[in-house]
Amino acid sequence: MLLINHDYRFRLLTLSGCLLLYACTAQSIDHAVPATSAVVQTYVYLCEAEDKSIVVSINGDRGHLFSYQLSEALSREPDTNIYSGSDTYYKPDNPPGLAPGQSAEITIKGVRHSNCKNNPRAAVWEAAKLRGVDYRALGQEPAWQLEIRVGQGFLLITDYGENQLEFPYADAEVNQAQRTTRYVSRLDGNSINITIRGEECSDIMSGETFSSRVEVSWQGETLSGCGRALH
């Protein structure tokens, strides 16, 4: 899986708060909401009496809605917080006690979807997928997360987003019999070892189940957690 080589500079950034790319909480790094300088916002809505989610990504006056019915670009109507396309209508609510967008009014092909609520945890994973991340993992105590991008490299984030570490991509060593995939990447005397095991794993904080178990070794420390492929 993910067999591409590219050179990227190693970076270790310590920020005063959360990463510019992540707004963190005190509970779990997986609650981070990715953003960019353009403030891209991603939501995953589950509406009343429905079992399929609706994903909405907003970037300023533009956006996109993804559902099992259609995928359509959105544009904001002037002087409103309403976004629409030829067959879609999206109006994020701002109810007391909730951040904007945590609930919304959504209409697709003339059908109004009722009581649509955002799932912040699922939105983090969808946002990573939309950013082009191919595999994502996370762990707790200490909190950390790992992103693998085809053709780009490995990104390890630790300490609730205070530290960011990038390594160049390296070819995988795959053992089909043991159901393991291993990566070893080195740069400037530093190295990172990643082992992905094809076995069920549960996050110790959320209880969410994942398809693989992950270990990341760096600077003499081993981080353990769970992950899944996004593509």
GITAPE-V226791 format. One line per field, one symbol per residue. phi: phi as a letter, one per 40 degrees, with the letter a starting at -180 (. if undefined). psi: psi as a letter, one per 30 degrees, with the letter a starting at -180 (. if undefined). burial: 1 if it has 16 or more other C-alpha atoms within 10 Angstrom, else 0. Layout:
phi: ???
psi: ???
burial: ???
This chain:
phi: .fbabacbccbbbbbcbccdcabcbccaccccbcabdcfcbbbbbbcdgbbbcbbbbbbgcbaabbaccabacbbccdgbbcbabcbbabbccbcdgbcdgcbabbbbfgbcccfcbcbdcccccccccccgccabbaabfccaabbbbcgbibbbbbffgcbbbbbccbccbbbcccfbbbbbbbafgbabbbbbbcacabccccgccbcabbbbbafgbbbbabaacbb
psi: kiikklkkkkkjkjlebllffkjllfekfffkjklafgikkkkjkklkgkgklkkkkkjbglakkklfelkkklkkkkglgkklaeglkkjklilkfklkffllkkkkhfkkkkhkkkjeeeeeeeeeeffgkfkkllllilkllkkkkkgeakjkklhhgfkkkkllklkkjkjeefhkkkkkkkkhfllkkkkkkilkkkkfefgkklflkkkjkkhgkkkkalllkf.
burial: 000000000100000001100111000111111110000111111110000011111110001110000001111100000111100111111000000011111111000010011101111111111000111111110011111111011111111111111111110100000001111110000001011111001110000001011111000000111111000
